[in-house]
Amino acid sequence: MGQHPQHPVDGVQGAPAGARHVPVLLPRVAELLAPALAGRPAVLVDATLGLGGHAAALLAEHPQLTLVGLDRDQQALAVAGRRLVAFADRTHLVHAVYDRIADVLADLDIVRVDGVLFDLGVSSLQLDADERGFAYSRDAELDMRMDPTTGPTAADVLNTYPVADLARILREYGEERFAGRIAAAVVRRRASAPWARSGELVDLLYAVVPAASRRTGGHPAKRTFQALRIEVNGELEALRTALPAALDALGAGGRIVVLSYHSLEDRIVKRELAERARSRTPVDLPVELPGHGAALRLLTRGGEPATPEEIADNPRAASVRLRAAERIGDAA
């Protein structure tokens, strides 16, 4: 899964040295959301607040905007809170996974929102903190939890899952060709010593994944680390729940923008938006049945990539795909 590619901004306390804070595609995100937010009291849900880069720009651009910011990472919420202190009277920052959007809005007595933003993937805060274990380029504890206060770690997965389950995760979430071979090697290795460090896993992957595949598939650990992170954080299940809830909360003219960083995420987003952009009236009827028309109008043609200039400035932007849609009529 991709990261939140960002540019350096001074003065954000609590972020790791070298953390980057202005998210990828910010001008495009702002352009797509502006018609739903501009010139009136509006509510935006930033479902993946991260370090608050999108939120800060949108709050500054729209002085009547109220932000509901969610993040499962309490460290990220603290950093974002300091960054957004000038807008504190217009923000609600909530420690929650984005699949709790409906509950969060109900707790705030918000029935309809005007915009929703998902910037999926690993935040720079998480990637740049060595102790979190997300980056295969640095040896660390095998943690990978976006919320380090709860749930099993990547080490727990490697040390307890049966070989068949490990292979399935690597195949489905990492799209790893050598899933069976890697899973078997992981289980053999843990019989003599439990998994604890990312460097140990990288060494095993170098030994197991054929060298020839690296010429086209990149680093041999990339797909396995992606698969473990998705499993540890339940990312795809959360997205499948969060997207319908977010779309149901949009009022008439409300807009949603989603940034995905790998094909598994993008496929879920594409399917959900396309389904709601389709009429449910039988094709052989000459008129639209009441309540059966399309609920969304798609605002992008396919998944929009970052520009070559942006990718050159920050290679982490290379995998991003943006999709956006607008609600037609009022929410059901």
KAGI-V480747 format. One record per run of one state. SS is the DSSP state (~ for helix, > for strand, _ for the rest). FROM is the first residue (numbers start at 1). TO is the last residue. If there is no record, write none. Layout:
SS_FROM_TO ; SS_FROM_TO
This chain:
__1_2 ; >_3_3 ; __4_5 ; >_6_7 ; __8_21 ; >_22_23 ; __24_25 ; ~_26_37 ; __38_41 ; >_42_46 ; __47_52 ; ~_53_61 ; __62_64 ; >_65_71 ; __72_73 ; ~_74_83 ; __84_84 ; ~_85_90 ; >_91_95 ; __96_97 ; ~_98_107 ; __108_112 ; >_113_119 ; __120_121 ; >_122_122 ; __123_123 ; ~_124_128 ; __129_129 ; ~_130_132 ; __133_140 ; >_141_141 ; __142_153 ; ~_154_160 ; __161_162 ; ~_163_174 ; __175_178 ; ~_179_190 ; __191_196 ; >_197_197 ; ~_198_208 ; __209_210 ; ~_211_217 ; __218_221 ; ~_222_233 ; __234_234 ; ~_235_249 ; >_250_260 ; __261_262 ; ~_263_276 ; __277_295 ; >_296_298 ; __299_303 ; >_304_304 ; __305_307 ; ~_308_313 ; __314_314 ; ~_315_319 ; __320_320 ; >_321_327 ; __328_332
